Amino acid sequence: MHTQLARDLGLEFPIFAFTHCRDVAAAVSKAGGLGVLGVAGHSVRNLATELDWIENEIGDKPYGVDLLLPAKFAGSDRGGFDADELDARIPEEHKHFLDALLAQHEVPPLPPDTRLPREFSVGYEQQREVIEFVFGRRISLIASALGPPPAWMIERGREAGVKVAALAGTVEHARRHVEAGVDIVIAQGYEAGGHTGLVSTMVLVPEVVDAVAPIPVLAAGGIGSGRQLTAALALGAQGVWAGSVWLTTEEAETHPVVKEKFLEATSSDTIRSRSLTGKPARQLRSAWTEAWEDPETPDPLPMPLQPRLVREARARIERTAHKSAGARNLSNYFVGQIVGSMNDVKSVRSVMEEMVQEYADTMTRLDDWADV
Ligand SMILES: Cc1cc2nc3c(=O)[nH]c(=O)nc-3n(C[C@H](O)[C@H](O)[C@H](O)COP(=O)(O)O)c2cc1C
């Protein structure tokens, strides 16, 4: 498993973990992989606390950060973000639909003065401050999703000795990223949790590996076991990038009701839906996704209007999911098809150790077959 990329980054195992949870990121780095903290929507102040904590926890082990840099972002052309102007563009029809949905499921309103969760997708320029800030930290990798990183980010990466990676759902995306100058392409297949395209990991990874060689490729989407890790390396990837598998670990701050639902779900229980962010994102099926799939329902709005529309509704659902059947039925979160194999709560270290052990066993099995 000592791929060139793993050696370049000083990793014991080429296992990259995307997570919004600092405990998971730190635990992966400590166990020999590379924890990557999703920082979309964080303010610099908040981020300073998170990164201080991670750096303190992992000592001299490497870690990274990930941002959403959407190429298509309603009305902003990667530029400004005027909250009032955006809110004015949300149709009344959508607000009425959402009010009716929550009323139907008897989800109570928020107590007055409740602070809404941070927005996970903000304008391009607003994130520049965050990007500049993270380059001043001890990161080894910065990744971006939903569009190629801007030239200045690539340049700052070069200056700081930080590898710049970008997620690709098609070979065309991958080529665009390489033209932009990325150091690593993350080929993310259809089965992945979160924003995802239509080409499966099995087909996408070798296509991308061939198209961008010698740029190293990480395989993402549907990877959570040692057999899947072995398959990814066999397809030509230099490592794996996993997101869903950490969501049911002991360290993950996944909402307890959602964690329970994940543990019970099968691999058929996810759907690619625009209902949370405005872009197709794989998530657990629930009464929420069913309602948005109904042909009578207004179409989800483009990013960033949809996340603004649903922000308060989502906070209401989360707050009461543990005690209200209606809110529980609606609750869900981003997760990939691998959710069907996420059946026990384990520590991050156990997940990593099991992956590595199963990789070794699989290689032995393949070697035995080769000898016959
Ligand atoms: C809960 C969740 C949130 C995600 N958010 C982001 C994100 O903000 N930025 C990003 O680059 N990828 C995001 N992703 C995608 C992951 O980076 C990764 O590519 C994906 O999870 C890999 O497929 P898997 O879910 O089958 O492991 C997210 C995935 C999940 C499950």
The ligand as a Gaussian input file, in Angstrom:
#p B3LYP/6-31G(d) Opt

LIG

0 1
 C      -22.024000      13.669000       4.903000
 C      -21.223000      13.968000       3.692000
 C      -20.902000      15.285000       3.393000
 C      -20.084000      15.575000       2.301000
 N      -19.718000      16.866000       2.067000
 C      -18.725000      17.111000       1.189000
 C      -18.139000      18.413000       1.102000
 O      -18.524000      19.363000       1.785000
 N      -17.098000      18.574000       0.234000
 C      -16.636000      17.539000      -0.524000
 O      -15.664000      17.718000      -1.246000
 N      -17.188000      16.322000      -0.487000
 C      -18.207000      16.079000       0.368000
 N      -18.737000      14.817000       0.451000
 C      -18.229000      13.752000      -0.450000
 C      -16.950000      13.128000       0.128000
 O      -15.877000      14.016000      -0.011000
 C      -16.573000      11.821000      -0.563000
 O      -16.181000      12.051000      -1.883000
 C      -17.655000      10.751000      -0.562000
 O      -18.218000      10.644000       0.705000
 C      -17.060000       9.416000      -1.010000
 O      -18.022000       8.430000      -1.158000
 P      -18.593000       7.548000       0.085000
 O      -19.615000       8.425000       0.711000
 O      -19.183000       6.356000      -0.584000
 O      -17.438000       7.223000       0.974000
 C      -19.603000      14.519000       1.489000
 C      -19.968000      13.204000       1.764000
 C      -20.772000      12.909000       2.849000
 C      -21.136000      11.483000       3.143000

